[in-house]
Amino acid sequence: MNVSTSPSTMWALSLTFSLSFMLASSVTYKPVIFMHGIFSDGKSGEKLLGWIKEAHPGTETLSIAMYEHLDSLKNMNEQVHDVGIQMMNFMKKHPEGINIICYSQGGLVCRGVLEQLEHNVHTFISLSVPQAGQFGDTDFVKYVFPQFLRDNVYRIAYTKEGQEISVGNYWNDPHHQDLYRNASQFLAVINNDTYNARSEEYRNNFLRLKQLVMIGGPNDGVITPWQSSHFGFYDKKLNIVEMKDQAWYKEDRFGLQTLDKRGALVTRVVPHVFHFDWHSNKTICDIYILPFLT
């Protein structure tokens, strides 16, 4: 049976196609910054940013090439200051807002920037980041503190010298919380676990976020406990206390509870992903990252 199409129908179909093409072509995506992890470099984000550009043509990207390799062990506050300058310069070029993807230790650098500066970040994707701190005998820790097992790392981490090392800045020993609060110059400050004259300012800046996406999983093998990637952490008996039962959430010390009530807090638990694969796994990009980049 032959089916004929009238000129008016053809015209309508043509117009619909043209409009659809124009709308698709006019879609713009917010620029994206990638921040690398410890002992790594800006090049480590090239594969991920390449996939993003393929899926979202025209996306402008920046991979932070600062504090690379051994320099990544430098004091976290120093890193936040210098990386923050580069990020803010990028933000000024994009007043409509940007998205950031920050991996591992780089996610703590990014959170420091978000709390200390008046940013325009729309979505912060926290990719396997020890947001609640680190407490575990991983290869990284053994490299930085070769003479100390997990339960003794505090002896150097909570000294003046230990606080000059990035890992010491976010080492969170559940057995020595008083020492942690008194000595930590970074994590205890941005978590508002200790007095900080800028606490309210940090909280207000953090709440400028439109969305926080936290991605992690039980097979990470480096972030310890892995629940730290979702703001969970050990108690003194090394039982896991989930984010919503942590004091910093219940007391809304830096805005987590407010973000959650706003519907702006997203957690994704992804099994069978090793720590070094989060930013080099296309499935992770396609399923857990791209949907949040608008």
C-alpha positions in Angstrom: 0.0 0.0 0.0 1.4 3.4 -1.0 1.2 6.2 1.6 1.3 9.7 0.3 2.2 12.8 2.3 0.6 16.1 1.6 2.8 19.2 1.1 1.5 20.7 4.3 2.5 17.7 6.3 5.9 17.6 4.7 6.3 21.3 5.6 5.3 20.6 9.2 7.7 17.7 9.5 10.5 19.8 8.0 9.8 22.6 10.4 9.7 20.3 13.4 13.1 18.7 12.3 14.6 22.1 11.8 13.5 23.4 15.2 14.7 20.2 16.9 18.1 20.5 15.2 18.3 24.2 16.2 17.4 23.4 19.8 19.9 20.6 20.0 22.6 22.8 18.5 21.9 25.6 20.9 22.3 23.5 24.1 25.3 24.8 26.1 26.9 23.1 29.0 28.7 24.6 31.9 32.5 24.6 31.8 34.2 21.9 33.9 37.3 21.9 36.1 39.0 18.6 37.0 41.3 18.4 40.0 43.7 15.5 40.3 44.6 13.4 43.3 47.7 12.7 45.4 51.0 11.8 43.5 49.1 12.5 40.2 48.9 15.4 37.7 46.7 17.4 35.5 47.2 14.9 32.6 45.3 12.3 34.6 42.0 14.1 33.9 42.4 14.2 30.1 40.6 11.0 29.4 37.6 11.9 31.5 37.4 15.4 30.1 37.7 14.0 26.6 34.6 11.8 27.2 32.7 14.8 28.6 33.5 16.8 25.5 32.4 13.9 23.2 29.1 13.7 25.0 28.6 17.4 25.5 30.2 19.2 22.5 31.5 22.6 23.2 32.1 22.1 26.9 35.1 24.2 28.0 37.4 22.3 30.4 40.4 22.9 32.6 42.5 20.3 34.3 44.5 21.8 37.2 48.2 21.2 36.6 49.4 22.3 40.0 50.8 20.5 43.0 51.6 17.5 41.0 53.4 14.3 42.0 55.6 14.8 45.1 54.4 18.4 45.3 51.0 17.0 46.1 52.3 16.3 49.6 52.6 19.9 50.5 50.4 21.6 53.1 46.7 21.5 52.1 46.1 25.2 53.0 48.9 26.2 50.6 47.3 24.1 47.9 43.9 25.5 48.5 45.3 29.1 48.3 47.1 28.6 45.0 44.6 26.3 43.3 41.8 28.6 44.4 43.4 31.5 42.5 43.5 29.5 39.3 39.9 28.3 39.8 38.6 31.7 40.6 40.3 33.1 37.4 38.4 30.4 35.4 35.2 31.2 37.2 35.5 34.9 36.4 35.5 34.0 32.7 32.3 32.1 33.2 29.9 34.1 35.3 27.1 31.8 34.3 28.6 29.1 36.6 30.8 26.1 36.3 30.9 22.4 37.4 33.9 20.8 39.1 35.0 17.2 39.3 37.6 16.6 42.0 39.2 13.2 42.7 40.7 11.8 45.9 42.8 14.3 47.8 42.0 16.8 45.1 38.4 16.8 46.4 39.5 18.1 49.7 41.5 20.8 48.0 38.3 21.7 46.1 36.2 21.7 49.3 38.7 24.1 50.9 38.4 26.4 47.9 34.6 26.2 48.0 34.5 27.1 51.7 37.1 29.9 51.6 36.0 31.7 48.5 32.8 33.2 47.0 32.6 30.8 44.1 30.0 30.2 41.3 30.2 26.4 41.3 26.9 24.8 40.3 27.8 21.1 40.8 30.7 19.6 42.8 31.3 16.0 41.9 33.3 14.5 44.8 34.9 11.4 43.2 36.3 9.0 45.8 37.4 11.7 48.2 38.2 11.2 51.9 35.8 13.9 52.9 35.6 12.7 56.5 39.3 12.0 56.7 41.6 9.0 56.3 42.5 6.3 58.8 44.0 3.2 57.2 47.3 1.4 56.3 47.3 2.0 52.6 50.3 2.2 50.3 50.0 6.0 50.3 50.2 6.2 54.0 53.1 3.7 54.2 55.0 5.9 51.6 54.4 9.1 53.6 54.9 7.7 57.1 57.0 4.5 56.4 58.0 3.9 60.1 54.4 4.1 61.5 51.5 1.7 61.3 48.0 3.2 61.2 47.5 3.4 65.0 50.7 5.3 65.5 50.6 7.7 62.5 49.0 10.3 64.9 52.3 10.7 66.6 53.8 12.5 63.6 50.6 13.6 61.8 49.5 15.7 64.8 52.8 17.6 65.2 53.9 20.8 63.6 56.0 18.9 61.1 53.2 16.4 60.3 50.8 19.3 59.5 53.1 20.4 56.8 52.2 17.2 54.9 49.0 16.9 53.1 48.0 13.5 54.4 48.7 14.7 57.9 46.2 17.5 57.3 43.3 15.1 56.8 44.5 12.2 59.0 41.5 11.6 61.4 42.4 9.2 64.2 39.2 8.1 65.9 41.2 7.1 69.0 42.8 10.6 69.5 40.0 13.1 68.7 41.2 15.7 71.1 44.7 15.7 69.4 43.0 15.8 66.0 40.9 18.8 66.9 43.8 20.7 68.5 46.4 19.9 65.9 44.6 19.6 62.5 45.1 22.8 60.5 42.9 21.7 57.7 40.2 19.0 58.0 39.1 19.9 61.5 38.8 23.5 60.3 36.8 22.9 57.1 34.6 20.4 59.0 34.1 23.0 61.7 35.3 20.4 64.3 37.2 23.1 66.0 36.8 26.8 66.6 37.3 28.9 63.5 36.6 32.7 63.3 35.5 32.2 59.7 33.2 29.2 60.4 30.0 31.0 59.3 31.7 32.4 56.2 32.9 28.9 55.3 29.4 27.5 55.7 27.8 30.3 53.7 30.3 29.8 50.9 29.8 26.1 50.8 26.0 26.6 50.6 26.5 28.5 47.3 26.6 25.1 45.7 23.6 24.0 43.8 24.4 20.3 44.1 27.0 18.1 45.8 27.4 14.6 44.2 29.5 12.1 46.2 30.7 9.0 44.5 32.5 6.1 46.2 32.4 2.4 46.8 33.4 -0.6 49.0 36.1 -1.9 46.7 38.0 1.4 46.5 41.0 0.0 48.4 42.6 3.3 49.3 40.0 5.6 51.0 39.7 4.2 54.5 37.1 3.8 55.5 35.5 4.0 52.1 32.4 5.5 53.6 34.5 8.7 54.2 33.7 9.4 50.5 30.1 10.0 51.7 31.1 11.7 55.0 30.8 8.6 57.1 33.6 7.6 59.4 34.7 5.4 62.3 33.8 5.8 65.9 36.2 4.9 68.7 35.4 1.2 68.4 35.9 1.4 64.6 32.3 1.0 63.8 31.0 3.0 60.9 28.9 6.1 61.7 27.1 7.2 58.6 26.9 10.8 57.5 23.5 11.6 59.0 24.6 10.4 62.4 27.8 12.5 62.4 27.9 15.7 64.5 28.9 17.8 61.5 25.6 16.8 59.8 23.3 16.8 62.8 24.6 20.3 63.8 24.8 21.4 60.2 28.3 22.7 60.9 29.2 23.5 57.3 25.9 23.1 55.5 25.6 19.3 54.7 22.1 19.1 56.3 20.9 22.2 54.6 22.1 20.9 51.2 20.3 17.6 52.0 17.0 19.2 52.9 17.3 21.3 49.8 17.5 18.1 47.7 21.0 19.1 46.6 22.9 16.2 48.2 23.4 13.1 46.0 25.3 9.9 47.1 26.2 7.1 44.8 27.7 3.8 46.0 29.4 2.0 43.2 30.9 -1.5 43.8 33.8 -3.2 42.0 35.7 0.0 41.3 39.3 0.3 42.5 40.6 3.7 43.6 42.7 4.5 40.5 39.9 3.7 38.1 37.3 6.2 39.1 38.4 8.8 36.6 39.5 6.4 33.9 36.4 4.3 33.6 34.0 5.3 30.9 31.1 3.6 32.5 31.6 5.7 35.6 31.7 8.8 33.4 28.5 7.8 31.4 26.4 6.7 34.3 27.5 8.6 37.4 29.1 11.8 36.1 27.6 13.0 32.8 24.0 13.1 34.1 25.0 15.8 36.6 26.8 18.0 34.1 24.3 20.5 32.7 
